[in-house]
Amino acid sequence: MTSSEDSNNEIDEEIDERNLIRQDLSSMSFEEIMKLKEELGAKLYKEAILGIEKQKNSGNQKNGKDLKRLNKNRPREQSSKRQVPFLGTELRGKSKNGMQLRDPRFDERAGNYDVNKFKENYKFVSDIREIEILQLKRELNSVTDQEGKDRIKKAMQRLANKNVEEKKWHKKQQTLKEEQQDIQKAIAEGKQPHYLTKKERKAKELVAQFEELKKRGKLTKHLEKRRKKNIAKDRKKMGF
C-alpha cells in the first residue's frame, strides 16, 4: 500500500470519527455542548470536533497561491487582513542591523535649505549642460532619420531652456543685491531710501530684457512672437 493510500485512509477515518461525534452532539443539549467546549477549550473543540483548523490551513495555502505576482514587474499583492506593523518615532529611523538611517531632506542636523547657497554650489551644472548640448549637436549631424533628429532637438532645447532660466535667476538675484546696496547706501548718507514696488521692478526687468534682446539682434523676432501670442489671447476672449 502506498503512502498516498495510507493518507487517504487516515482522512476517511477522521471524517467517520467526526461524523460520529456530530451525531452524539446532536443528542446533547446546548448547555452540555457549551460545558464540553469550556472543558476542552475553544481551539481544541473547533479542531477536534468541527475540523475548522485544517480548513483554515487549507484556505491559507489557497490564498498564498492567489497572492502570487501575475507578472515579475508587478508588486506582490498583500492580504488586507494582515496588520501593518506600527513603528514608533524611536524605531522609524533604525534598520534591522541596528544602523541609524538618515534622510538629509528631513533631518534637522543637515541644516536649513538655502536657495542661494544651493544655486551657487551647483553652478557648474550649467557648464555640464553646455557640453551636453555640443555633444548632441555632433550626434544630430550623424543621425539620418527624422524621428531621431526631433528627439535630439527636443533634448537640446530642454537643456538650453534650463540654462536660460538659471541665468535669469542669477541676474535677478544680482539686481536685488544691487537694490539692497543702494538702500543701505542711502540710509548711511541720511537720505530717504526708495523701495521699488513690484510694478516698478517688473518694468525694470522688461527694459533689461529688451536691451539684451536688442544687443543679440533678436528683438524683432521676440516682438513678433509676443504679438502673435496677444492676438491668440484676444481671439480666445472673443470666442473665436
C-alpha positions as CSV (number, residue, x, y, z in Angstrom):
1,M,0.0,0.0,0.0
2,T,1.4,3.4,-1.0
3,S,1.8,6.5,1.3
4,S,-1.0,8.3,-0.6
5,E,-3.4,5.5,0.0
6,D,-2.5,5.5,3.7
7,S,-3.1,9.2,4.0
8,N,-6.4,8.8,2.2
9,N,-7.5,6.1,4.6
10,E,-6.5,8.3,7.6
11,I,-8.6,11.2,6.2
12,D,-11.6,8.8,5.8
13,E,-11.2,7.5,9.3
14,E,-11.1,11.1,10.7
15,I,-14.2,12.0,8.7
16,D,-16.1,9.0,10.1
17,E,-15.0,9.8,13.6
18,R,-16.1,13.4,13.2
19,N,-19.5,12.3,11.9
20,L,-20.0,10.0,14.9
21,I,-19.1,12.9,17.2
22,R,-21.5,15.2,15.4
23,Q,-24.3,12.5,15.9
24,D,-23.5,12.4,19.6
25,L,-23.5,16.2,19.8
26,S,-27.0,16.3,18.1
27,S,-28.5,14.4,21.0
28,M,-26.9,16.7,23.6
29,S,-28.4,19.8,25.0
30,F,-27.0,23.3,24.3
31,E,-25.8,23.6,27.9
32,E,-24.0,20.3,27.7
33,I,-22.3,21.3,24.5
34,M,-21.1,24.6,26.0
35,K,-19.8,22.8,29.1
36,L,-17.9,20.4,26.8
37,K,-16.4,23.4,24.9
38,E,-15.3,25.0,28.2
39,E,-13.6,21.8,29.4
40,L,-11.8,21.2,26.1
41,G,-11.1,24.9,25.2
42,A,-12.4,26.7,22.1
43,K,-9.4,26.0,19.9
44,L,-9.2,22.3,20.7
45,Y,-13.0,22.0,20.4
46,K,-13.0,23.5,16.9
47,E,-10.0,21.5,15.7
48,A,-11.1,18.1,17.2
49,I,-14.9,18.2,16.7
50,L,-15.5,20.6,13.8
51,G,-12.3,20.3,11.9
52,I,-12.0,24.1,11.4
53,E,-8.3,24.4,12.0
54,K,-7.5,22.2,9.0
55,Q,-10.0,24.0,6.8
56,K,-8.3,27.3,7.7
57,N,-4.8,25.9,6.9
58,S,-6.0,24.7,3.5
59,G,-7.6,28.1,2.9
60,N,-4.4,29.9,3.7
61,Q,-2.5,27.7,1.3
62,K,-5.0,28.6,-1.4
63,N,-4.8,32.3,-0.6
64,G,-1.0,32.0,-0.8
65,K,-1.3,30.8,-4.3
66,D,-3.7,33.6,-5.2
67,L,-1.3,36.2,-3.8
68,K,1.5,35.3,-6.3
69,R,2.5,38.0,-8.8
70,L,1.0,37.7,-12.3
71,N,4.0,39.5,-13.7
72,K,7.5,39.8,-12.3
73,N,7.4,43.6,-12.8
74,R,4.2,44.0,-10.7
75,P,4.2,44.3,-7.0
76,R,3.1,41.3,-4.9
77,E,-0.4,41.5,-3.7
78,Q,-0.7,41.5,0.1
79,S,-3.7,40.4,2.1
80,S,-5.8,43.3,3.6
81,K,-6.3,41.2,6.7
82,R,-2.6,41.3,7.6
83,Q,-2.0,44.1,10.0
84,V,0.6,46.7,9.1
85,P,3.3,46.9,11.9
86,F,3.3,50.2,13.8
87,L,6.7,51.9,14.2
88,G,7.1,54.4,16.9
89,T,9.2,57.5,16.5
90,E,12.2,55.8,18.1
91,L,12.2,52.9,15.6
92,R,11.4,54.7,12.3
93,G,15.0,55.7,11.6
94,K,16.5,52.3,12.5
95,S,17.3,49.4,10.3
96,K,17.3,45.7,11.2
97,N,21.0,45.6,11.7
98,G,20.9,48.5,14.2
99,M,22.3,51.1,11.8
100,Q,20.8,54.6,12.0
101,L,19.1,55.7,8.8
102,R,19.0,59.4,7.9
103,D,17.2,61.3,5.2
104,P,19.0,64.7,4.8
105,R,15.9,66.3,3.4
106,F,14.0,65.9,6.7
107,D,16.9,65.8,9.2
108,E,17.5,68.9,11.3
109,R,21.2,68.1,11.5
110,A,21.5,68.7,7.8
111,G,20.6,72.4,8.3
112,N,18.1,74.6,6.6
113,Y,17.7,74.7,2.8
114,D,19.3,77.9,1.4
115,V,18.4,78.6,-2.2
116,N,21.3,81.0,-2.8
117,K,23.9,78.5,-1.5
118,F,22.4,75.7,-3.4
119,K,22.4,77.6,-6.7
120,E,26.0,78.8,-6.1
121,N,27.3,75.4,-5.2
122,Y,25.7,73.8,-8.3
123,K,26.5,76.5,-10.8
124,F,28.8,74.0,-12.6
125,V,25.8,72.1,-13.8
126,S,25.2,74.8,-16.4
127,D,28.6,74.2,-17.8
128,I,27.9,70.4,-18.0
129,R,24.7,71.2,-19.9
130,E,26.6,73.3,-22.4
131,I,29.0,70.3,-23.0
132,E,25.9,68.0,-23.5
133,I,24.4,70.5,-26.0
134,L,27.6,70.4,-28.1
135,Q,27.7,66.6,-27.9
136,L,24.0,66.5,-29.1
137,K,24.8,68.8,-32.0
138,R,27.5,66.4,-33.2
139,E,25.1,63.5,-32.7
140,L,22.5,65.4,-34.8
141,N,24.8,65.6,-37.8
142,S,25.3,61.8,-37.8
143,V,21.5,60.9,-37.4
144,T,19.6,60.3,-40.6
145,D,16.0,59.5,-39.6
146,Q,13.6,62.4,-38.8
147,E,12.3,60.9,-35.5
148,G,15.9,60.7,-34.1
149,K,16.6,64.3,-35.2
150,D,13.4,65.6,-33.5
151,R,14.3,63.7,-30.3
152,I,17.8,65.2,-30.2
153,K,16.4,68.7,-31.0
154,K,13.9,68.5,-28.1
155,A,16.7,67.4,-25.7
156,M,18.9,70.3,-26.8
157,Q,16.0,72.8,-26.4
158,R,15.3,71.5,-22.9
159,L,18.9,71.8,-21.8
160,A,19.1,75.3,-23.3
161,N,15.9,76.4,-21.6
162,K,17.2,75.2,-18.2
163,N,20.4,77.3,-18.7
164,V,18.4,80.4,-19.7
165,E,16.3,80.0,-16.6
166,E,19.4,79.7,-14.4
167,K,20.9,82.8,-16.0
168,K,17.7,84.7,-15.4
169,W,17.6,83.6,-11.7
170,H,21.2,84.7,-11.1
171,K,20.7,88.0,-12.9
172,K,17.6,88.7,-10.8
173,Q,19.5,87.9,-7.6
174,Q,22.2,90.3,-8.7
175,T,19.7,93.1,-9.3
176,L,18.1,92.5,-5.9
177,K,21.5,92.6,-4.3
178,E,22.3,96.0,-6.0
179,E,18.9,97.4,-4.9
180,Q,19.7,96.4,-1.3
181,Q,23.1,98.0,-1.5
182,D,21.5,101.3,-2.9
183,I,19.1,101.3,0.0
184,Q,21.9,100.7,2.6
185,K,24.0,103.5,1.0
186,A,21.0,105.9,1.1
187,I,20.4,105.1,4.8
188,A,24.2,105.6,5.5
189,E,24.1,109.0,3.8
190,G,21.0,110.0,5.8
191,K,18.7,110.1,2.8
192,Q,15.3,108.6,2.3
193,P,15.7,105.2,0.5
194,H,13.5,104.4,-2.4
195,Y,11.9,100.9,-2.2
196,L,10.8,99.6,-5.6
197,T,7.3,98.3,-5.9
198,K,6.5,95.1,-7.8
199,K,5.3,97.1,-10.8
200,E,8.4,99.2,-11.0
201,R,10.6,96.1,-10.6
202,K,8.8,94.3,-13.4
203,A,9.1,97.3,-15.7
204,K,12.8,97.5,-14.9
205,E,13.2,93.7,-15.8
206,L,11.4,94.2,-19.1
207,V,13.6,97.1,-20.1
208,A,16.7,95.0,-19.3
209,Q,15.2,92.1,-21.3
210,F,14.6,94.3,-24.3
211,E,18.1,95.7,-24.2
212,E,19.6,92.2,-24.0
213,L,17.5,91.1,-27.0
214,K,18.4,94.2,-29.0
215,K,22.1,93.6,-28.3
216,R,21.8,90.0,-29.6
217,G,19.7,91.0,-32.6
218,K,16.6,89.0,-31.5
219,L,14.3,91.9,-30.5
220,T,12.2,91.9,-33.8
221,K,11.7,88.1,-33.5
222,H,10.7,88.4,-29.9
223,L,8.2,91.2,-30.6
224,E,6.6,89.3,-33.5
225,K,6.2,86.2,-31.2
226,R,4.7,88.3,-28.5
227,R,2.3,90.0,-31.0
228,K,1.0,86.6,-32.2
229,K,0.6,85.4,-28.6
230,N,-1.5,88.5,-27.8
231,I,-3.7,88.0,-30.9
232,A,-4.3,84.4,-29.9
233,K,-5.3,85.6,-26.4
234,D,-7.7,88.2,-27.8
235,R,-9.3,85.6,-30.2
236,K,-9.8,83.3,-27.2
237,K,-11.5,86.0,-25.2
238,M,-13.8,87.0,-28.1
239,G,-14.8,83.3,-28.6
240,F,-13.2,82.6,-32.0
